[in-house]
C-alpha cells in the first residue's frame, strides 16, 4: 500500500508497523517494528536504539527477529535481556584471569 512507510531493518526491506520511544537508565530508547516484505514466510523485525538527548547513537543497534508481530512489551523485555547480556560480556572481557585458572583451563 502507498501509505505504508518502508524501512530497512538489518538489511531487510520492511513495512513499518509500530514505532515508540521510552526513557531507560537516564537514556532514550527508540523502538521500531517492521514486517519483512521479501520473505516467503512472514517475519517481523524489531530494531532498538539507545540514544542521547541529541538522538546520537550510544550503542550498536539491537535487532530482534520474530515469527509473529511482537507486542511492545516483548520487544522491550528482549532489549533489556540483550543489553544485560552485552554488559555482562563486556565486564567479563575486562576481568583479569588468575594464572592458576589459566593453567587449570589448559590442563582440562
Secondary structure, DSSP 4 states (H G I P E B T S, - for coil): -TTSPEEEETTEEEEEEEEEEEEETTEEEEEEEEEESS-SS--EEEEEEEE-TT--BSS--EEEEESSPPPHHHHHHHHHHHHHHHHHHHHHHHSPPPHHHHHHHHH-
